[in-house]
């Protein structure tokens, strides 16, 4: 018995051939998580509250969520043999006519025809039908055109649909063909010639448009997955008002994941280049190049994760989370502080609030002392005139009894009185000089 | 590119190729592990703040450092560095070849620096006015007395720049030049993540200060780490592992780690005012800050102004500094922008090659001889 051929792994175009196409060509079978994120990003409107089905908005979706969990789990289990049977479900849902698919297919065939005719007309007018360049490029065109015509005409379903080539395969064929055409155009056309440049630009623009349409057609076959995704969201608590947060953060994660996949693709291509340029005699592998490639992947992952996290930190969702965490912590601390306060009071120890009052008082006192000190510095030291009344005050005290011997002690007192005054003045001057001196080495503590 | 197109996709899946890559990586990691072991046996030197200095003034937790001159010629007036109220100021003198202080000293600048110390519960009621018209004013007077100069150059780094600008507006007679490095001054536009997280919607500053008293160092540090969680908590250490064999790199890394994890609390009332007045109400640029009963009017600043900022500064984006000089009366303003981040301004080799010689030149051109 022949082993069953695994389904073709979707290939992604390189960024230089497809540009924005890469956005539409995320691999579809890597993991469920990746799929969900990718789908969430590509179909943001689906996630907006207003666009959600009324059943979901009203919250009657538990049963559907359970169904979704079962379906996705079953899909995971059968993934290797084709994953969820989406095509079969689709057929059942839409009935046997397949009218919608047929119309889509016709649309694509029509687009392809218009694309081919337009480009061919441009080539004819720029290169002339008899030129060697025209003949060379037409060969590629013809080959791709025939293959695409045949497959597009036969296509009737979505990815893996019955009765025609799968859209994924058509898309792959287009990417391969357009890559070859581009390569030939680059080697054939004259980059200095403005007409040639214009022709090349027309090709770039038109091929992008067509590729995007093709990718959209390919993705339209995944609508069921989108529905499942919706149901998953129900299971994750959409009705608890968390959906907007998921939109926001999920969008960022998905965008960075896409960037990472682009980088990965680029690194992979470069690594293959490294292996291929050595010629026939080159060793089958080069461990330095291999190491560089894996290192590059790691660096790309780091850069992506770092920039993703920075973006997440800037979201209102994260801001709200910070607020919640802080509030929860403060609530707990308030409660602990209250308990501590009660305990300390019971033990007749100074409480935190009493200490706070003390600190407040001390700070006020500091301010007053500083203000007085500054006032003194600005106005200079107190003058003797200002101090005289204070020192003279005791002189008025003596009563009548002491009136007789008043003169003698007065003289005695007068004599020593001047000395302390001089002694007090002296250190003040010294101190002032010391402060002014720039050479003073020792520190002065003010408090 | 054409060769690439010729390659078959299947050739990329060569198991030999990936085996070789893994072999290469494992041997690299083993090398790193051996470097790490040797670093653990002989830890890298993490001494910081090695420029010789003396403490010439103490007040509460504040210390005023005066650096010893390194060359004969000395520029007057002196420069007083005002660092932010968070983190330690030795980032400006991290190691000899990455030292802003040393760079200024070698060009003949007379350097003083305020080390705010670590506030305790005792300091939780200190307000912006206490810092600007209290501590800074007394320090300025001390520096003037010490240097014999009437005025000085104020050099504010980060939040220190905000304090310096407030001081310069209230005491213009004391300020000869004003240098503002990565200073958050204009809060009207994009204020980075810190600005976003400081809004009323995400942060109840009143409740926070009422409960916590001071702002814990870990809270501030956590905020800085969250601004780039992968870079700060993972990539940095991966890079270290890659370069663990480079002794010089390991020493620089150890010093930076020491500084990053050596945060200090911030006085609660000051923080409350800073968040409300600056981040939320943008009072400084609008002349609505009132300190000590007097309005902080930026048009009172007429000294030459030098604004320095880093292009990639995510803590204080350049636009928070750019418009400041236009709001003053100064007719001599200059800007220097370096393609680096907030800390890179003081420690990156690029800054020490391109920025600091220019700053010294700017100072000498405006010195008193």
HADDOCK unambig.tbl for C-alpha pairs under 7 A between the chains (distance, minus, plus):
assign (segid A and resid 183 and name CA) (segid B and resid 2 and name CA) 6.86 0.50 0.50
assign (segid A and resid 269 and name CA) (segid B and resid 4 and name CA) 6.94 0.50 0.50
assign (segid A and resid 272 and name CA) (segid B and resid 7 and name CA) 6.86 0.50 0.50
assign (segid A and resid 272 and name CA) (segid B and resid 12 and name CA) 5.70 0.50 0.50
assign (segid A and resid 273 and name CA) (segid B and resid 3 and name CA) 6.88 0.50 0.50
assign (segid A and resid 273 and name CA) (segid B and resid 4 and name CA) 5.26 0.50 0.50
assign (segid A and resid 276 and name CA) (segid B and resid 7 and name CA) 6.70 0.50 0.50
assign (segid A and resid 285 and name CA) (segid B and resid 16 and name CA) 6.98 0.50 0.50
assign (segid A and resid 285 and name CA) (segid B and resid 17 and name CA) 5.29 0.50 0.50
assign (segid A and resid 287 and name CA) (segid B and resid 17 and name CA) 6.91 0.50 0.50
assign (segid A and resid 287 and name CA) (segid B and resid 20 and name CA) 4.86 0.50 0.50
assign (segid A and resid 287 and name CA) (segid B and resid 21 and name CA) 5.45 0.50 0.50
assign (segid A and resid 287 and name CA) (segid B and resid 24 and name CA) 6.64 0.50 0.50
assign (segid A and resid 290 and name CA) (segid B and resid 17 and name CA) 6.18 0.50 0.50
assign (segid A and resid 290 and name CA) (segid B and resid 18 and name CA) 6.52 0.50 0.50
assign (segid A and resid 290 and name CA) (segid B and resid 20 and name CA) 6.58 0.50 0.50
assign (segid A and resid 290 and name CA) (segid B and resid 21 and name CA) 4.59 0.50 0.50
assign (segid A and resid 291 and name CA) (segid B and resid 21 and name CA) 4.18 0.50 0.50
assign (segid A and resid 291 and name CA) (segid B and resid 22 and name CA) 6.98 0.50 0.50
assign (segid A and resid 291 and name CA) (segid B and resid 24 and name CA) 5.92 0.50 0.50
assign (segid A and resid 291 and name CA) (segid B and resid 25 and name CA) 6.47 0.50 0.50
assign (segid A and resid 294 and name CA) (segid B and resid 21 and name CA) 6.70 0.50 0.50
assign (segid A and resid 306 and name CA) (segid B and resid 228 and name CA) 6.86 0.50 0.50
assign (segid A and resid 306 and name CA) (segid B and resid 230 and name CA) 4.98 0.50 0.50
assign (segid A and resid 306 and name CA) (segid B and resid 231 and name CA) 6.14 0.50 0.50
assign (segid A and resid 309 and name CA) (segid B and resid 229 and name CA) 6.81 0.50 0.50
assign (segid A and resid 310 and name CA) (segid B and resid 227 and name CA) 6.38 0.50 0.50
assign (segid A and resid 310 and name CA) (segid B and resid 228 and name CA) 5.52 0.50 0.50
assign (segid A and resid 313 and name CA) (segid B and resid 227 and name CA) 6.79 0.50 0.50
assign (segid A and resid 314 and name CA) (segid B and resid 193 and name CA) 6.30 0.50 0.50
assign (segid A and resid 319 and name CA) (segid B and resid 197 and name CA) 6.15 0.50 0.50
assign (segid A and resid 319 and name CA) (segid B and resid 202 and name CA) 5.51 0.50 0.50
assign (segid A and resid 320 and name CA) (segid B and resid 202 and name CA) 5.80 0.50 0.50
assign (segid A and resid 322 and name CA) (segid B and resid 202 and name CA) 6.84 0.50 0.50
assign (segid A and resid 323 and name CA) (segid B and resid 202 and name CA) 4.91 0.50 0.50
assign (segid A and resid 323 and name CA) (segid B and resid 203 and name CA) 5.74 0.50 0.50
assign (segid A and resid 330 and name CA) (segid B and resid 208 and name CA) 6.95 0.50 0.50
assign (segid A and resid 330 and name CA) (segid B and resid 211 and name CA) 6.75 0.50 0.50
assign (segid A and resid 334 and name CA) (segid B and resid 211 and name CA) 6.42 0.50 0.50
assign (segid A and resid 359 and name CA) (segid B and resid 122 and name CA) 5.13 0.50 0.50
assign (segid A and resid 360 and name CA) (segid B and resid 125 and name CA) 6.24 0.50 0.50
assign (segid A and resid 363 and name CA) (segid B and resid 125 and name CA) 6.71 0.50 0.50
assign (segid A and resid 435 and name CA) (segid B and resid 145 and name CA) 6.88 0.50 0.50
assign (segid A and resid 436 and name CA) (segid B and resid 145 and name CA) 5.14 0.50 0.50
assign (segid A and resid 436 and name CA) (segid B and resid 146 and name CA) 6.46 0.50 0.50
assign (segid A and resid 437 and name CA) (segid B and resid 146 and name CA) 6.25 0.50 0.50
assign (segid A and resid 438 and name CA) (segid B and resid 145 and name CA) 6.62 0.50 0.50
assign (segid A and resid 438 and name CA) (segid B and resid 146 and name CA) 3.99 0.50 0.50
assign (segid A and resid 438 and name CA) (segid B and resid 147 and name CA) 5.39 0.50 0.50
assign (segid A and resid 438 and name CA) (segid B and resid 148 and name CA) 6.52 0.50 0.50
assign (segid A and resid 441 and name CA) (segid B and resid 56 and name CA) 6.72 0.50 0.50
assign (segid A and resid 442 and name CA) (segid B and resid 56 and name CA) 6.11 0.50 0.50
assign (segid A and resid 443 and name CA) (segid B and resid 55 and name CA) 5.60 0.50 0.50
assign (segid A and resid 443 and name CA) (segid B and resid 56 and name CA) 4.19 0.50 0.50
assign (segid A and resid 443 and name CA) (segid B and resid 57 and name CA) 4.91 0.50 0.50
assign (segid A and resid 443 and name CA) (segid B and resid 58 and name CA) 6.55 0.50 0.50
assign (segid A and resid 444 and name CA) (segid B and resid 56 and name CA) 6.54 0.50 0.50
assign (segid A and resid 444 and name CA) (segid B and resid 57 and name CA) 5.02 0.50 0.50
assign (segid A and resid 444 and name CA) (segid B and resid 58 and name CA) 5.77 0.50 0.50
assign (segid A and resid 445 and name CA) (segid B and resid 57 and name CA) 6.32 0.50 0.50
assign (segid A and resid 445 and name CA) (segid B and resid 58 and name CA) 4.52 0.50 0.50
assign (segid A and resid 445 and name CA) (segid B and resid 59 and name CA) 5.70 0.50 0.50
assign (segid A and resid 446 and name CA) (segid B and resid 58 and name CA) 6.13 0.50 0.50
assign (segid A and resid 446 and name CA) (segid B and resid 59 and name CA) 5.01 0.50 0.50
assign (segid A and resid 447 and name CA) (segid B and resid 59 and name CA) 5.75 0.50 0.50
assign (segid A and resid 447 and name CA) (segid B and resid 60 and name CA) 5.99 0.50 0.50
